[in-house]
Amino acid sequence: MHSLRAVFNPSNFIYPITARFLLQRPSLDISDVPMLYGLLYSSADDSWKKERTWIIKFLADGMVSSEDWRILKRRHTWDLLASLFQSSTKPEDAPLRAAILEVWRLLPGPVRSILLTQSFKVLSNLTCNAQATTSLILKSALLPWIEMQILNPGTRALGREWISILENILVIVNAPKIETSTNGEWRVIICRCLKYLLDDKYCKCLLFSKGGDTKTIDKSFLATNADAIFPCAVPAILRLSLLQGPVLYDLPTLLDLATTHLGVLEAKIHLDGASSMLWRPKTVIRNPPYHSLTIHQPMPMDDLNSLQQFQHLLELLWRATMAASRKCDAWDKLTVRLLVLGGYFMKGLDDDVAEWARVEVIRNLA
């Protein structure tokens, strides 16, 4: 399809390249990635950036099934893309990094505002395939690579997409197999990644240590970014806490950070007419895995008011603290909030979690 678009448009830069490739051979080898090295490492003076972007988009759209992954794996395609992404740190290399992750962003300046349109096309499609994801984790160090990108102030701002990728991994892989193969390290890295994304103080320290100009940094963005992505992180935190394995020593810290962000949301709640605001739809979480076409769709939770969001996130976080192998400070804070919510705001409404918590707390106090 990508080539056919150019066939009917001879003025397109890709037309002579695809035409030459198709006319050089009597049949097309569907078990290979066409024009991979020629376009990825193009030496054309004028159009090499366009050619790289085209082949990367072509790879992203072509990653659909396990058979597609076997073809890409045979040519070490993801390793090539990850290396290019990691080594492209200059401002003029931004289009390349943008093409690999399909991210186009306008960096913040003194007067400019941040503009983000993200689409983690290649990575989101890869992590929707169990075979591809397992291979990338065990053989290509995908999780340490993601952690390195999150530690980079330039890409850390894309928090929602990183969380979606991490949740894809949590859902799509065979957890016992990965747990055995990595000795539990995969859960440790995911936990650290979520902790970095929710820790605004760490983000500021990291940015300043990298030589960031405090005069040109959008401080309001730094102050609200973690709060903005917090609702997306809670389902991933719950999924992580429910996995079997050795104790995650960073999990209590992660839960404490999440509880702090929940307190920020709690401060925004207006209690006027609260009883009529507590209704919520049954489905308020998107179901992973997130493909390239769905990774940017707004969460159903985004349509809820502050009180409804607070109620739902409180229940998810409380369940995460209950699943933790050892008691943490977050459990005390969340249990009190859940009991108050269940005893006062939830009168006349059916909320199994709040009622169960109330009964069990009273039973343990008796």
Long-range contacts (C-beta under 8 A, 24 or more apart in sequence): 1-61, 2-54, 2-57, 2-58, 2-61, 13-47, 13-50, 13-51, 14-50, 14-51, 14-54, 17-51, 31-71, 32-71, 32-74, 32-75, 33-59, 33-71, 33-72, 33-75, 33-77, 36-75, 36-77, 40-80, 40-84, 49-95, 49-96, 52-96, 52-99, 53-95, 53-96, 53-99, 56-81, 56-99, 56-100, 56-122, 57-99, 57-102, 57-121, 59-122, 60-102, 60-121, 60-122, 60-125, 60-292, 61-121, 63-122, 63-125, 63-126, 63-129, 63-132, 64-125, 65-129, 66-129, 66-131, 66-132, 69-126, 69-129, 69-131, 69-132, 69-135, 70-131, 72-132, 73-132, 73-135, 78-122, 78-126, 78-136, 78-140, 79-140, 81-122, 82-140, 82-145, 85-149, 86-145, 86-148, 97-155, 101-155, 101-158, 101-161, 102-292, 103-155, 103-158, 103-161, 105-157, 105-158, 107-154, 108-216, 108-217, 108-218, 108-221, 109-216, 110-215, 110-216, 113-218, 114-157, 114-218, 114-221, 116-157, 116-158, 118-158, 118-160, 118-161, 118-295, 118-296, 119-292, 119-295, 119-296, 120-158, 120-161, 120-164, 120-165, 120-292, 120-295, 121-292, 123-165, 124-161, 124-164, 124-165, 124-168, 124-289, 124-290, 124-291, 124-292, 124-295, 125-291, 125-292, 127-165, 127-168, 127-169, 127-172, 127-289, 128-168, 128-172, 128-289, 128-290, 128-291, 129-172, 130-172, 130-173, 130-174, 133-168, 133-169, 133-172, 133-173, 134-173, 134-174, 134-177, 134-178, 137-169, 137-173, 137-178, 137-182, 137-186, 138-178, 138-181, 138-182, 142-169, 143-169, 143-186, 143-189, 143-190, 143-193, 144-189, 146-189, 146-193, 147-189, 147-192, 147-193, 147-196, 150-193, 150-196, 150-197, 151-196, 151-206, 153-203, 153-206, 153-207, 153-210, 153-212, 156-196, 156-197, 156-203, 156-206, 157-221, 157-225, 159-197, 159-225, 159-226, 159-228, 159-229, 159-232, 159-233, 160-228, 160-229, 160-232, 161-295, 161-296, 162-193, 162-197, 163-194, 163-197, 163-229, 163-232, 163-233, 163-236, 164-232, 164-288, 164-290, 164-295, 165-290, 166-190, 166-193, 166-194, 166-236, 167-235, 167-236, 167-239, 167-288, 167-289, 167-290, 168-288, 168-289, 168-290, 170-236, 170-239, 170-240, 170-243, 170-288, 171-239, 171-288, 171-289, 172-288, 172-289, 175-243, 175-244, 176-244, 179-243, 179-244, 179-245, 184-245, 184-246, 187-240, 187-243, 187-245, 187-248, 188-248, 188-250, 190-236, 190-240, 191-240, 191-248, 191-250, 191-251, 191-254, 192-250, 194-233, 194-236, 194-237, 194-240, 194-254, 195-250, 195-253, 195-254, 195-257, 197-226, 197-229, 197-233, 198-226, 198-229, 198-230, 198-233, 198-254, 198-257, 198-258, 198-261, 199-226, 199-257, 200-225, 200-226, 226-261, 227-261, 227-264, 227-265, 230-258, 230-261, 230-262, 230-264, 230-265, 230-313, 231-299, 231-301, 231-302, 231-309, 231-313, 232-299, 233-258, 234-258, 234-313, 234-316, 234-317, 234-320, 235-285, 235-316, 237-316, 237-317, 237-320, 238-316, 238-317, 238-319, 238-320, 238-323, 240-320, 241-319, 241-320, 241-321, 241-323, 241-324, 242-320, 242-323, 247-325, 247-326, 251-324, 251-328, 252-324, 252-326, 252-328, 252-329, 252-330, 255-317, 255-320, 255-321, 255-324, 255-328, 255-330, 255-331, 256-328, 256-329, 256-330, 258-317, 258-320, 258-330, 259-317, 259-330, 259-333, 259-334, 262-310, 262-313, 262-314, 262-317, 262-334, 262-337, 265-306, 265-309, 265-310, 265-313, 266-310, 266-337, 268-306, 269-306, 269-307, 269-310, 270-306, 270-307, 271-307, 274-307, 274-345, 275-345, 275-347, 275-348, 277-305, 277-307, 277-308, 278-307, 278-308, 278-311, 278-345, 278-346, 278-349, 279-308, 279-349, 280-304, 280-308, 280-311, 280-312, 284-308, 284-312, 307-345, 311-341, 311-345, 314-338, 314-341, 315-353, 315-354, 318-353, 318-357, 319-353, 335-361
